[in-house]
């Protein structure tokens, strides 16, 4: 049985957080968080290529790999979007609280 559902998000890039897979190479500008330190929740949702392109453009303009709806945090995973968590994300939300009041 396949179940298909649609969910509408109102996401905004937040902070200047970049995810890194290893400690090698040059450090990106902004705050760097190792992917191994991020809690990745198991449920991911597929997004179409136009939505992914739009999200990537927004994220690139802001200089952040982190998206939020004001409560939860998300990022893209090659054609999918998934919820993630890390203590630094909540601190970023507090710093940018004026956007979500």
Order of alpha helices (4+ residues) and beta strands (2+ residues): beta-beta-beta-beta-alpha-beta-beta-beta-alpha
